Structures are given as C-alpha cells and as structure tokens.
Amino acid sequence: MNHDAYPDNYIRGILNGVKSIAMVGASPVNVRPSYFAFKYLAQRGYDMIPVNPGHVGKELLGKPFVASLLDIDRPIDMVEIFRNSSHIMPVVDEALRLSLLPKVIWMQLGARDDDAAAKAEAAGLKVVMNRCPKIEYGRLSSEISWMGVNSRTLSSKRAPLPTQGMRLSLDRTSVGGGETAASDRAAKNKSELS
C-alpha cells in the first residue's frame, strides 16, 4: 500500500466496513481535536470506545473510558490512534495481541510509523496513516461540500441542504446537526418548490 496517497475506494471501504472504533488517546476535553472526531463519528452511528488510562472512571459522551485495548469487552473493527508517532508501535503491538484482531489501524493527522504499518499489514490489517476519519468521512459523504469545500465545482448554484435521513455516498444516513429556524425554513421552502 502506498501510504502517501490512498485511493478514495480504499478509505470508503474502510469507513463503510467498520462498526466499532477504539480511539486511543481520546480526550473528554471538549476543545481537543480527539473530542470533535469522537463526537462526529459517534453521531454517524459508529460504536465509539474511548481509550485513555488517564481518564478511567470518566465518560466521553456517555461512553466509559478504558485504560487499554485489552480492556475492551467486545470486538473492535478499527483502532484509531490519536497519539504522536513515537507512541504508535506500542499501540499496534497491543492491537496485535487481541484475541480477535481489528480490521484497521488508523493513525490520525500528523501520525506516521512505517514500521508499525508494515507490522500491522503483515498481520492482515489495513492501515491508514496521517489522515483523519472525520475529515475523510465528511469529504467522501459530501457533507463537506455542503459548506462549499472540496466540491470540485465552481458554481453560483447552491448545493442541496442536508436533511435528516438523507442517504450519503458512504452508505450511511445523515444525522441532525446545525439546524436553525432559518435552515428549517429554507429546507421547507425548497421542498415546497420541488
């Protein structure tokens, strides 16, 4: 696998294929990037598991923290590593000690360890490095293009407004979020005109 450029189908296949995600390095502090990513993925229907030994006894969005991957009591489809590169290999080693291996090791933006990636791939796992699943989900589901980002089209025509239950290109259904009276009126007016 070329870890400098991932095909969209590779990333899409991962995001469509996983159900449970253990986020190593999750934080309950609501201004941390891991908090935003955790919340976003949980709102998209993923079974999120926060892993951080410094926060055991606390919860993140109603999910109890666990100290390590080995403390998780159910199968994990993906291990998302929200730690810097020097901490990746120990997390991969721990993931490879699980009785049921995860399908994917995902290293967050700025995190890369080619040796750890090779070790995981040798064990049959898929690997993504230096990417954010929140950003990739938004890009591939077209949620980001609702804001005019990455639409690859210059146009004065507005993109369709996201609506609750709208089917996205990642084979998942959108959730509520960011609704305002103005956006509700705009969506209602648009549906009446159609």
N, C-alpha and C positions, 0 to 999 in steps of 0.2 A: 504494500500500500504506500502510495506517495503521500506523506503526511504534510506536504506543503500545499497541496490543493486537493480537496475532496470533491468528488462528483456529487451533485445535488441528490441523485438517486441513492447514493450511499448514506448520506445524512438523513434523507427522507425515510429510507428503510429502517434506520435505527429508531427514529422518533415515532414511526408508526408501529414498530415491533415491540417496544418496551412498555411495560405497565408500571413496574416498581423501580424507583430510583433512590439509591442511598447517596446522600450528599455529604461527603466527608469534608469537614470544615464549615459546615452550616453555622450561621450566627443568628441569635434571636434579636440582635440589634437592628432596628428597622431602617437604618440608613446604610447598612452594609450591602454590597452587591450580592452576596450569597442569599441574603434575606429576600431581595427582589426576585432573584432567579427561582428560589424555592417557592415563593408565593405564586409566581406566574405559572410555573409548571404544575403546582397543586391545583390551581384554578382550571387548568386544561385537562384535568382528570387523571394525572399520574399519581400513583401511591408513593408519596414522598416520605423518606425516612431521614431525619437529621442525625448526623454522626459527629459528635464533638465531645471528647472526655471532659472538657472544661465546663460543660453546661448540663451534665447529667443531673436529673432531678427537675429540670425545666422543660418547657414545651415550646415548640415553634409552630404556631398556627394550629394548636391542638394536638400536635404530634410529639410524643415524648422523645427527648434526646437519648441516644445510646452512646456508649463510650467507644465502641469499635464495630467493625463489620461483623466480627464473630459473635456479637451480642444480639444480632438481628434474628428474630424468630421465624422468618419466612423467606422464601426465595427472593433474590434480588436480580432484576434484569440488567440494571445498569448501575455502575459506581461512578458518580460524578465527583471528581477531585477538585475541591476549591482550596487548594494549598499551593504554596510555591514549589518550583521544580525540585528543590532539594528534598522534599517530603513525599515525592511521588512513588519511588521504588518501594518504600515500606508499605504503602497502601496497596500497591499492586501485589506484593508478596502476601499480604493478608487476604486479599481477594482470592488469590490462587489457593489459599488454604481452606476456603469454604467448601463444605461437603457438596453443594450444588453451585457450580461456577456461574458467575454472571455472564451475560451475553456481550456486554460492552464495558470498556473502561473509557471514560470521557474526562479529558483534562481541560480545565477552564482556561479562559483567555490568559495569555502570558505564561502558561504552564506547559512545559515540554520536557520529556525524558525519553529519548530514542531507545535507550537500553530497556527501560521499563515497557515501552511499547512493543519492542521485539519479543520480550519475555511473555507478555500477555498474548500476542499474536501466535507465538509458538504453542500456547495452550489452547488455541482455537477461539480466542476472544477478538471482537472487533475493537478498534482503538480510534479515538478522535483526540487530537491534541490542539491546544491553542484556539479553541472555539468555545462559544457559549451556547448551550442548548436553548436558552431563552431567545437569544438573537436568531439562531438558526430556525427555531420554530416560527418566530414571527415573520422571518423572511420567506420561508417555504410555504407558510399557510396564507400568505398575502396580508396578514394583519399589519405588517409594517407599511405596506403600500397604501393602506387606508390613510396614512399620515403623509403620503407623498414621498416616502423614502423607498428607494430601490424599485420603483415601478417600471423602470426602463422605458418610460414613455413620457414625452413632453406634450402636455395637452391642457387645454383650459377646461376640459370636461372633468367634473368631479367623479372620483371613484365611488362605487356603491357604499352606502353606510353599512357598517357591521350591525347585524341584528342578532338577537338571542336565537340560538339554534341554527344559525347559518352554517351550512356544510363547507368546510375548508378543504384545501388541497392536501392536507395531511391526514385525511380520513378521520377527522375529529370534528366535533361540533363546538362552535364558539360559545363563550360564556358571557354573562353580563359584565359590564365594567365600563366606567366612564360615562354612564348615562346621565344626561341632564334633561331638563324640561325642553330646552331648545333642540337637542338631538332627537328626543322622542317626537316632537312636533315635525321635525324635518323628515324623519322616517315615516311618520303617518301621512304627511303630505305627499311624499314620493309614492307611497303605496296607493294612495287615492288617485294619483295621476296615471298610474300604470294600468 
